């Protein structure tokens, strides 16, 4: 009964408006697609930080703009407004947009971001699947974050899922089987996998005691996984600097409270007992398990792109099937 194929009563394509001029661009097809949606968990404000970092630092053009009025329940998730002394000065309108972006090395990609729909999930999913087919998307990678009983003093973990074994095996810090409340990203991943399309998702683990505040190190981890999966050079320097400041503040608070220090020490012991000294594979780590800096990342991605262009029968630009 749960697997009955959904037939929409309204045309899924009527959910969005297309940038018809941009659709004619040759480099819009065969790209990798990144996705992130606010509204589900977003522990440590990881998704909102990633969206801000990409939109503030990378050139972008809208490919498709979704009709947010059909997808959002405003009364259950009221948009924020600013009251300035005697007048209203700002309205943070929700949005859901598919962008074409260009990374730091000039590599184009697609990015679907905005508010997670409250309504019409099946119709929205069919709309996105239609765009994936129309644009011949190579790989879809998405990210979200969840609060976990882990200490901030240990490497940030992630649970990886999807149908690309080379992007999954040896990375997940936590594996089990259980029923979970789904997000729209989960449903999109499920439907994409059912069509045999390349898809991978990353659930970034955020220490539960930091889940309500912005935690930049977790956003950096999300950007690293997305960038490595899609062979993109994504900006993270601003978040890295903010993360160092946050880490200093956390250290001061822990050192100033014996109670907090005891909680962190207990989480460290649980974490160490669980991992039992084993290390997880990183998509970015080298032979010595050290993460490369920004210059090394840039050189590695440039070398990778050059090798694809010069190889006989090299795939079209944007294809990452051989990473």
C-alpha positions, 0 to 999 in steps of 0.5 A: 500500500505504501508503494503505490505510485503517486499520480499528481492532480496538478501539473508538477511543472506549474510549481515553478517558473523557468529561466528560459534564456539560461536553459539554452546555455550549453554548460547547464546540462550534465552538471552536479546538483547540490541541495540543502533545505532549512526547516528540518532539524538544522542542528548548529544552523549548518544548512543556513550557514552553507546556503549563506556561504555559497550565495555570498561568495559564488556567482549565481543565476536562478534556473527555476523559482518555485511558487513558495505560496503553494508549498509553505504553511506560513502560520506554522512557520511564520516568516520573521519581520523587523520592527524598528521603533515605529515601523516595519523595516524588513520581511524575510520572505521564504524562497525555494530556488534552483540556481546555477552557480560557479565554484572558485575554479570556474566549475559550474554546478546546480544548487537547490536551496531554500525552505523545506516545503510544508505541503505538496511533497509528492508534487514537489518531488515530481517537479524536481525529478523532472528538472533532474531529467531535463537538465541531465543531472549527473550526481545529486548530493545533499546535506542536513544536520542532526544533534548527536550525543558527541563531544565538540573535542572530537572530529565531526562525524557524518552519516552517509547514505545513497547509492554511490558506494565510493562516496559512502563506504568507510565514512559513516560514524554511526550505523543502525536501522531505524524509522526516522521522521523524513525530510524532503531531502530523504524523499528526493533521495529515495525517488532519485535512487529508485530511478537509478540516478546517482545520489548521496546524502550527508547528515552532519553530526552536531554536539547536542549541546551546541545544536541551537546555536550556529556551529561553523565547524559542522558547516565546514564539514558539510561543505567539504563533503559536498565539494569532494563528492561533486568535485567542486571547490566550495568557499569555507574560509570565513566559516573556518575563521568563525569556527576558530572563534567559536571553539575558543568561546566553548573552551572558555565556558568548559574550563569555567564550569566543572559541571560542563567539563564533566559532561564533555569528558563523559561524552569523550569517553563514550565517543572513544569507546564507540570508535575503539580507536578506529578511524573513518575514511575522509573524502579529503584526507591524504595518506597521513589522514591530515586534511589539506588546506585551501591551496592544496585543495585547489591544486588537487581539484585543478589537477583532477579537472585537467586529467579529465579534459586530457584523457581519451574519451573524457566525460563531459564537463560536470561529470564526476562518475570517476571520482 
